[in-house]
Amino acid sequence: MSDDRLPTKLWVDAHLQQLTMTGVPYYIHNTGNFGSGIVLIKINGLDAGCKVLQQQRNLDGEMGWMTLFKGEVVAESEADSYIQRAVSRDPDLWVIEIEDREMNNPFEGKIF
């Protein structure tokens, strides 16, 4: 069985290039597996707190995003603690922090 999915690093690099071109600040906290790492995004609303989303496939194989913390905005320290635990369980996880006061997810895919 062949897997025609784009390697995670290339997919992440393409999205980060878009962020650079639009002036959205980001920081890569953890570089995951080149080919198949899952992406976790921390959207930092600065004074408003943070949202955390994790890449996930639905039952049809479509890639999208699962909101963590029931979609609620949490304190940055709470988001960071969760991220540390997630990386300790899965070191192949990509972790990207984005600063956006409007807390928009700039990565493609539906929210599940």
DSSP file (Angstrom, degrees, kcal/mol; ACC not computed):
  #  RESIDUE AA STRUCTURE BP1 BP2  ACC     N-H-->O    O-->H-N    N-H-->O    O-->H-N    TCO  KAPPA ALPHA  PHI   PSI    X-CA   Y-CA   Z-CA
    1    1 A M              0   0    0      0, 0.0     2,-0.3     0, 0.0     0, 0.0   0.000 360.0 360.0 360.0 127.4    0.0    0.0    0.0
    2    2 A S        -     0   0    0      2,-0.0     2,-0.6     1,-0.0     0, 0.0  -0.646 360.0-145.3 -94.5 152.3    1.5    3.3   -1.0
    3    3 A D        -     0   0    0     -2,-0.3    -1,-0.0     1,-0.1     0, 0.0  -0.949  14.5-178.5-118.1 110.1    1.1    6.5    1.0
    4    4 A D        +     0   0    0     -2,-0.6     2,-0.1     2,-0.1    -1,-0.1   0.206  39.4 126.5 -95.8  16.5    0.8    9.6   -1.2
    5    5 A R        -     0   0    0      1,-0.1    -2,-0.1    31,-0.0     3,-0.1  -0.455  68.3-106.0 -73.8 147.3    0.6   12.1    1.7
    6    6 A L        -     0   0    0     -2,-0.1    -1,-0.1     1,-0.1    -2,-0.1  -0.499  43.2-100.0 -68.8 135.8    3.0   15.0    1.8
    7    7 A P     >  -     0   0    0      0, 0.0     4,-2.1     0, 0.0     3,-0.4  -0.302  31.4-119.3 -57.6 143.7    5.7   14.6    4.5
    8    8 A T  H  > S+     0   0    0     27,-0.7     4,-3.1     1,-0.2     5,-0.2   0.877 110.1  56.3 -54.8 -44.1    4.8   16.6    7.6
    9    9 A K  H  > S+     0   0    0     25,-2.6     4,-2.9     1,-0.2    -1,-0.2   0.906 108.9  46.1 -58.9 -43.0    8.0   18.8    7.4
   10   10 A L  H  > S+     0   0    0     -3,-0.4     4,-2.1    24,-0.3    -1,-0.2   0.902 113.7  49.1 -66.1 -40.2    7.2   19.9    3.9
   11   11 A W  H  X S+     0   0    0     -4,-2.1     4,-1.7     2,-0.2    -2,-0.2   0.926 114.2  45.7 -63.6 -45.2    3.5   20.6    4.8
   12   12 A V  H  X S+     0   0    0     -4,-3.1     4,-2.8     1,-0.2     5,-0.2   0.934 111.0  52.9 -64.0 -46.5    4.6   22.6    7.9
   13   13 A D  H  X S+     0   0    0     -4,-2.9     4,-2.1    -5,-0.2    -1,-0.2   0.886 107.3  51.9 -57.9 -40.6    7.3   24.5    5.9
   14   14 A A  H  X S+     0   0    0     -4,-2.1     4,-1.5     2,-0.2    -1,-0.2   0.913 112.9  44.6 -62.9 -42.7    4.7   25.6    3.3
   15   15 A H  H  X S+     0   0    0     -4,-1.7     4,-2.0     1,-0.2    -2,-0.2   0.889 111.7  52.1 -70.2 -38.2    2.4   26.9    6.0
   16   16 A L  H  X S+     0   0    0     -4,-2.8     4,-2.4     1,-0.2    -1,-0.2   0.859 105.3  56.1 -66.7 -33.3    5.2   28.6    7.9
   17   17 A Q  H  X S+     0   0    0     -4,-2.1     4,-2.4    -5,-0.2    -1,-0.2   0.905 106.5  50.7 -62.1 -40.8    6.2   30.4    4.7
   18   18 A Q  H  X S+     0   0    0     -4,-1.5     4,-1.7     2,-0.2    -2,-0.2   0.906 109.6  50.4 -62.6 -41.6    2.7   31.7    4.4
   19   19 A L  H  X>S+     0   0    0     -4,-2.0     5,-2.4     1,-0.2     4,-0.7   0.916 110.2  50.0 -62.6 -42.4    2.9   33.0    8.0
   20   20 A T  H ><5S+     0   0    0     -4,-2.4     3,-0.8     1,-0.2    -2,-0.2   0.918 110.0  50.3 -60.8 -44.3    6.2   34.7    7.3
   21   21 A M  H 3<5S+     0   0    0     -4,-2.4    -1,-0.2     1,-0.2    -2,-0.2   0.806 114.3  44.0 -66.8 -29.5    4.8   36.4    4.2
   22   22 A T  H 3<5S-     0   0    0     -4,-1.7    -1,-0.2    -5,-0.2    -2,-0.2   0.427 114.1-115.1 -96.5   0.7    1.8   37.7    6.1
   23   23 A G  T <<5 +     0   0    0     -3,-0.8    -3,-0.2    -4,-0.7    -4,-0.1   0.729  61.1 151.0  77.9  22.0    3.9   38.8    9.1
   24   24 A V      < -     0   0    0     -5,-2.4    -1,-0.2    -6,-0.2     2,-0.1  -0.788  43.8-129.5 -88.8 119.7    2.3   36.4   11.6
   25   25 A P        +     0   0    0      0, 0.0    74,-2.3     0, 0.0     2,-0.3  -0.423  35.1 169.4 -69.9 141.7    4.9   35.6   14.3
   26   26 A Y  E     -A   98   0A   0     72,-0.2     2,-0.3    -2,-0.1    72,-0.2  -0.964  20.9-158.5-146.1 162.7    5.5   31.9   15.1
   27   27 A Y  E     -A   97   0A   0     70,-2.3    70,-3.1    -2,-0.3     2,-0.8  -0.986  17.4-136.5-144.4 132.9    7.9   29.7   17.0
   28   28 A I  E     +A   96   0A   0     -2,-0.3    68,-0.2    68,-0.2     3,-0.2  -0.817  22.4 177.7 -91.7 110.1    8.6   26.0   16.6
   29   29 A H  E    S+     0   0A   0     66,-2.2     2,-0.4    -2,-0.8    -1,-0.2   0.814  71.2  15.6 -81.0 -32.9    8.8   24.5   20.1
   30   30 A N  E     -A   95   0A   0     65,-1.5    65,-2.2    62,-0.0     2,-0.7  -0.969  65.1-146.6-147.6 127.3    9.4   20.9   18.9
   31   31 A T        -     0   0    0     -2,-0.4    63,-0.2    63,-0.2     3,-0.1  -0.841  30.5-167.2 -92.9 115.1   10.4   19.6   15.5
   32   32 A G        -     0   0    0     -2,-0.7    61,-0.2     1,-0.2    60,-0.2   0.070  38.8 -36.8 -88.5-161.0    8.7   16.2   15.1
   33   33 A N     >  -     0   0    0     59,-1.7     4,-1.4     1,-0.1    -1,-0.2  -0.379  52.0-135.4 -62.9 133.0    9.1   13.4   12.7
   34   34 A F  T  4 S+     0   0    0      1,-0.2   -25,-2.6     2,-0.2   -24,-0.3   0.908  96.8  28.2 -56.0 -47.2   10.0   14.5    9.2
   35   35 A G  T  4 S+     0   0    0    -28,-0.2   -27,-0.7   -27,-0.2    -1,-0.2   0.826 136.8   8.5 -91.3 -33.0    7.6   12.2    7.4
   36   36 A S  T  4 S+     0   0    0    -29,-0.2    -2,-0.2   -28,-0.1    -1,-0.1   0.240  76.9 139.1-141.8  18.3    4.7   11.5    9.7
   37   37 A G     <  -     0   0    0     -4,-1.4     2,-0.2     1,-0.1    56,-0.2  -0.363  49.8-122.5 -67.5 147.3    4.7   13.6   12.8
   38   38 A I        -     0   0    0     54,-0.1    56,-3.4    -2,-0.0     2,-0.4  -0.609  25.0-127.5 -85.2 150.3    1.4   15.0   14.1
   39   39 A V  E     -b   94   0A   0     -2,-0.2    16,-3.2    54,-0.2     2,-0.4  -0.862  19.6-170.3-106.7 133.5    1.1   18.8   14.5
   40   40 A L  E     -bC  95  54A   0     54,-3.0    56,-2.4    -2,-0.4     2,-0.5  -0.984  11.1-158.1-118.1 132.1    0.0   20.6   17.6
   41   41 A I  E     -bC  96  53A   0     12,-3.2    12,-2.6    -2,-0.4     2,-0.6  -0.938  10.3-162.7-116.9 130.6   -0.7   24.3   17.4
   42   42 A K  E     -bC  97  52A   0     54,-2.6    56,-2.9    -2,-0.5     2,-0.8  -0.956  11.0-160.1-106.3 114.4   -0.7   26.8   20.3
   43   43 A I  E     -bC  98  51A   0      8,-3.0     8,-2.1    -2,-0.6     2,-0.8  -0.855   8.7-156.2 -98.4 108.9   -2.5   29.9   19.2
   44   44 A N  E     -bC  99  50A   0     54,-3.5    56,-2.3    -2,-0.8     6,-0.2  -0.761  16.7-173.9 -92.8 112.6   -1.3   32.6   21.6
   45   45 A G    >   -     0   0    0      4,-2.9     3,-1.5    -2,-0.8     2,-0.5   0.234  34.3-139.6 -85.8  13.8   -3.8   35.5   21.9
   46   46 A L  G >  S+     0   0    0      1,-0.3     3,-1.3     3,-0.2    -1,-0.3  -0.500  85.4  14.4  62.3-109.7   -1.2   37.3   24.1
   47   47 A D  G 3  S+     0   0    0     -2,-0.5    -1,-0.3     1,-0.2     3,-0.1   0.738 126.1  61.4 -66.5 -20.5   -3.3   39.0   26.8
   48   48 A A  G <  S-     0   0    0     -3,-1.5     2,-0.3     1,-0.3    -1,-0.2   0.602 107.8-118.1 -83.2 -11.9   -6.4   36.9   26.0
   49   49 A G    <   -     0   0    0     -3,-1.3    -4,-2.9    24,-0.1     2,-0.3  -0.718  37.0 -64.1 105.2-160.9   -4.8   33.4   26.7
   50   50 A C  E     -CD  44  74A   0     24,-3.0    24,-2.9    -2,-0.3     2,-0.4  -0.941  23.5-151.9-134.3 149.9   -4.2   30.5   24.4
   51   51 A K  E     -C   43   0A   0     -8,-2.1    -8,-3.0    -2,-0.3     2,-0.4  -0.924  17.1-154.5-112.0 146.5   -6.1   28.0   22.3
   52   52 A V  E     +C   42   0A   0     16,-0.4    16,-2.9    -2,-0.4     2,-0.4  -0.990  13.2 179.8-126.7 129.6   -4.5   24.6   21.6
   53   53 A L  E     -CE  41  67A   0    -12,-2.6   -12,-3.2    -2,-0.4     2,-0.4  -0.956  10.8-156.7-127.5 145.1   -5.4   22.5   18.6
   54   54 A Q  E     -CE  40  66A   0     12,-2.5    12,-3.0    -2,-0.4   -14,-0.2  -0.982  24.1-115.8-125.2 135.5   -4.0   19.1   17.5
   55   55 A Q  E     + E   0  65A   0    -16,-3.2     2,-0.3    -2,-0.4    10,-0.2  -0.397  45.5 162.1 -65.4 139.3   -4.0   17.6   14.0
   56   56 A Q  E     - E   0  64A   0      8,-2.2     8,-2.8    -2,-0.1     2,-0.3  -0.989  34.9-123.0-158.1 151.7   -6.2   14.6   13.6
   57   57 A R  E     - E   0  63A   0     -2,-0.3     6,-0.2     6,-0.2     2,-0.1  -0.785  24.3-138.4 -97.2 143.5   -7.9   12.5   10.9
   58   58 A N    >   -     0   0    0      4,-2.3     3,-1.9    -2,-0.3    -1,-0.0  -0.258  41.6 -84.3 -86.3-175.6  -11.6   11.9   10.9
   59   59 A L  T 3  S+     0   0    0      1,-0.3    -1,-0.1     2,-0.1    -2,-0.0   0.722 130.3  55.3 -65.0 -21.4  -13.2    8.5   10.1
   60   60 A D  T 3  S-     0   0    0      2,-0.1    -1,-0.3     0, 0.0     3,-0.1   0.409 120.2-107.8 -90.1   1.6  -13.0    9.3    6.3
   61   61 A G  S <  S+     0   0    0     -3,-1.9     2,-0.3     1,-0.3    -2,-0.1   0.489  70.8 146.1  86.3   3.4   -9.2   10.0    6.6
   62   62 A E        -     0   0    0      1,-0.1    -4,-2.3    -5,-0.0     2,-0.3  -0.579  48.3-125.9 -77.1 133.2   -9.6   13.7    6.1
   63   63 A M  E     +E   57   0A   0     -2,-0.3    47,-0.5    -6,-0.2    -6,-0.2  -0.605  48.1 135.8 -81.2 137.0   -7.1   15.8    8.1
   64   64 A G  E     -Ef  56 110A   0     -8,-2.8    -8,-2.2    -2,-0.3     2,-0.4  -0.753  47.8 -81.5-155.1-158.0   -8.4   18.4   10.4
   65   65 A W  E     -Ef  55 111A   0     45,-3.0    47,-3.5   -10,-0.2     2,-0.5  -0.976  19.8-154.3-130.6 134.6   -8.0   19.8   13.9
   66   66 A M  E     -E   54   0A   0    -12,-3.0   -12,-2.5    -2,-0.4     2,-0.4  -0.919  23.6-132.2-103.2 128.2   -9.3   18.8   17.3
   67   67 A T  E     -E   53   0A   0     -2,-0.5     3,-0.4   -14,-0.2   -14,-0.2  -0.656  19.9-147.8 -80.7 134.0   -9.6   21.5   19.8
   68   68 A L  S >  S+     0   0    0    -16,-2.9     3,-1.2    -2,-0.4   -16,-0.4  -0.585  77.9  34.9 -96.0 164.0   -8.1   20.7   23.2
   69   69 A F  G >  S-     0   0    0      1,-0.2     3,-2.1    -2,-0.2    -1,-0.2   0.832 133.5 -69.6  58.6  34.3   -9.5   22.0   26.5
   70   70 A K  G 3  S-     0   0    0     -3,-0.4    -1,-0.2     1,-0.3    -2,-0.1   0.766  88.9 -64.1  57.4  27.7  -13.0   21.8   25.0
   71   71 A G  G <  S+     0   0    0     -3,-1.2    -1,-0.3     1,-0.3    -2,-0.2   0.503 101.8 138.6  78.4   3.6  -12.2   24.7   22.7
   72   72 A E    <   -     0   0    0     -3,-2.1     2,-0.4    -4,-0.1   -20,-0.3  -0.451  60.0-110.1 -83.4 155.0  -11.8   27.1   25.6
   73   73 A V        -     0   0    0     -2,-0.1     2,-0.3   -22,-0.1   -22,-0.2  -0.692  42.7-172.3 -80.0 132.6   -9.1   29.7   25.9
   74   74 A V  B     -D   50   0A   0    -24,-2.9   -24,-3.0    -2,-0.4     2,-0.0  -0.807  30.8 -84.5-124.3 164.8   -6.7   28.8   28.7
   75   75 A A     >  -     0   0    0     -2,-0.3     4,-2.1   -26,-0.2     3,-0.4  -0.346  40.8-117.2 -63.6 149.7   -3.8   30.5   30.5
   76   76 A E  H  > S+     0   0    0      1,-0.2     4,-2.8     2,-0.2     5,-0.2   0.869 114.8  56.5 -59.3 -37.4   -0.5   30.1   28.7
   77   77 A S  H  > S+     0   0    0      1,-0.2     4,-2.1     2,-0.2    -1,-0.2   0.886 107.1  48.9 -63.3 -37.8    1.0   28.2   31.6
   78   78 A E  H  > S+     0   0    0     -3,-0.4     4,-2.0     2,-0.2    -1,-0.2   0.908 112.6  47.9 -67.5 -42.1   -1.8   25.6   31.4
   79   79 A A  H  X S+     0   0    0     -4,-2.1     4,-2.4     1,-0.2    -2,-0.2   0.921 112.2  49.7 -63.2 -44.0   -1.2   25.3   27.6
   80   80 A D  H  X S+     0   0    0     -4,-2.8     4,-2.4     1,-0.2    -2,-0.2   0.885 108.9  51.8 -64.4 -39.0    2.5   24.9   28.1
   81   81 A S  H  X S+     0   0    0     -4,-2.1     4,-2.0     2,-0.2    -1,-0.2   0.920 110.8  48.1 -63.1 -43.5    2.1   22.2   30.7
   82   82 A Y  H  X S+     0   0    0     -4,-2.0     4,-2.5     1,-0.2    -2,-0.2   0.930 111.3  50.6 -60.9 -45.5   -0.2   20.2   28.4
   83   83 A I  H  X S+     0   0    0     -4,-2.4     4,-2.5     1,-0.2     5,-0.2   0.900 108.0  52.5 -62.5 -42.3    2.3   20.6   25.5
   84   84 A Q  H  X S+     0   0    0     -4,-2.4     4,-2.0     1,-0.2    -1,-0.2   0.920 111.5  46.4 -59.3 -44.2    5.2   19.4   27.7
   85   85 A R  H  X S+     0   0    0     -4,-2.0     4,-1.6     2,-0.2    -2,-0.2   0.906 111.9  51.5 -64.9 -41.0    3.3   16.3   28.7
   86   86 A A  H  X S+     0   0    0     -4,-2.5     4,-2.2     1,-0.2    -2,-0.2   0.905 111.1  46.9 -63.7 -42.0    2.3   15.7   25.1
   87   87 A V  H  < S+     0   0    0     -4,-2.5    -1,-0.2     1,-0.2    -2,-0.2   0.858 108.3  55.6 -69.3 -35.0    5.9   15.9   23.8
   88   88 A S  H  < S+     0   0    0     -4,-2.0    -1,-0.2    -5,-0.2    -2,-0.2   0.846 113.8  41.6 -66.6 -30.6    7.1   13.7   26.6
   89   89 A R  H  < S+     0   0    0     -4,-1.6    -2,-0.2     1,-0.2    -1,-0.2   0.826 132.0  22.7 -79.8 -34.4    4.6   11.0   25.4
   90   90 A D    ><  +     0   0    0     -4,-2.2     3,-1.8    -5,-0.2    -1,-0.2  -0.771  60.1 179.5-138.6  88.9    5.2   11.6   21.7
   91   91 A P  T 3  S+     0   0    0      0, 0.0    -1,-0.1     0, 0.0    -4,-0.1   0.634  81.5  68.8 -66.8 -11.7    8.6   13.2   20.8
   92   92 A D  T 3  S+     0   0    0    -60,-0.2   -59,-1.7     2,-0.1     2,-0.2   0.418  76.1 115.7 -83.7   2.5    7.7   13.0   17.1
   93   93 A L    <   -     0   0    0     -3,-1.8     2,-0.5   -61,-0.2   -54,-0.2  -0.524  62.8-138.5 -74.3 133.0    5.0   15.7   17.7
   94   94 A W  E     - b   0  39A   0    -56,-3.4   -54,-3.0    -2,-0.2     2,-0.5  -0.807  18.9-166.1 -87.7 131.7    5.5   19.0   15.9
   95   95 A V  E     +Ab  30  40A   0    -65,-2.2   -66,-2.2    -2,-0.5   -65,-1.5  -0.975   9.1 177.1-124.6 119.7    4.6   21.9   18.2
   96   96 A I  E     -Ab  28  41A   0    -56,-2.4   -54,-2.6    -2,-0.5     2,-0.5  -0.981  14.5-155.4-125.7 128.6    4.2   25.4   16.7
   97   97 A E  E     -Ab  27  42A   0    -70,-3.1   -70,-2.3    -2,-0.4     2,-0.4  -0.880  11.1-169.7-103.1 133.8    3.2   28.5   18.6
   98   98 A I  E     -Ab  26  43A   0    -56,-2.9   -54,-3.5    -2,-0.5     2,-0.7  -0.971  15.8-141.2-122.3 135.6    1.5   31.3   16.7
   99   99 A E  E     + b   0  44A   0    -74,-2.3     2,-0.3    -2,-0.4   -54,-0.2  -0.879  39.6 145.0 -98.5 118.2    0.8   34.8   18.0
  100  100 A D    >   -     0   0    0    -56,-2.3     3,-1.8    -2,-0.7    -2,-0.1  -0.839  39.1-156.2-155.0 111.2   -2.6   36.1   16.9
  101  101 A R  T 3  S+     0   0    0     -2,-0.3   -56,-0.1     1,-0.3    -1,-0.1   0.775 101.3  52.2 -60.6 -26.1   -4.8   38.3   19.0
  102  102 A E  T 3  S-     0   0    0      2,-0.1    -1,-0.3     0, 0.0   -57,-0.1   0.533 104.9-134.3 -87.0  -6.7   -7.8   37.1   17.0
  103  103 A M    <   +     0   0    0     -3,-1.8     2,-0.3     1,-0.2    -2,-0.1   0.855  42.5 165.4  57.1  42.6   -6.8   33.5   17.7
  104  104 A N        -     0   0    0      2,-0.0    -1,-0.2     1,-0.0    -2,-0.1  -0.666  39.0-127.7 -86.5 143.4   -7.3   32.3   14.1
  105  105 A N        -     0   0    0     -2,-0.3   -62,-0.0     1,-0.1    -1,-0.0  -0.829  20.2-170.1 -89.3 111.4   -5.9   29.0   12.9
  106  106 A P        +     0   0    0      0, 0.0     2,-0.3     0, 0.0    -1,-0.1   0.511  57.1  95.4 -82.6  -2.2   -3.9   29.7    9.8
  107  107 A F  S    S-     0   0    0      1,-0.1    -2,-0.1     2,-0.1   -95,-0.0  -0.634  82.1-106.5 -89.7 147.2   -3.4   26.0    8.9
  108  108 A E  S    S+     0   0    0     -2,-0.3    -1,-0.1   -44,-0.0     2,-0.1  -0.290  71.6  74.9 -69.6 154.4   -5.7   24.3    6.5
  109  109 A G  S    S-     0   0    0      2,-0.0   -45,-0.2   -54,-0.0     2,-0.1  -0.125  74.4 -85.5 119.8 146.4   -8.3   21.8    7.7
  110  110 A K  E     -f   64   0A   0    -47,-0.5   -45,-3.0    -2,-0.1     2,-0.6  -0.363  38.4-113.4 -76.4 157.8  -11.7   21.8    9.5
  111  111 A I  E      f   65   0A   0    -47,-0.2   -45,-0.2     1,-0.1    -1,-0.1  -0.842 360.0 360.0 -88.9 124.5  -12.2   21.9   13.2
  112  112 A F              0   0    0    -47,-3.5   -46,-0.2    -2,-0.6    -1,-0.1   0.429 360.0 360.0 -90.9 360.0  -13.7   18.5   14.3
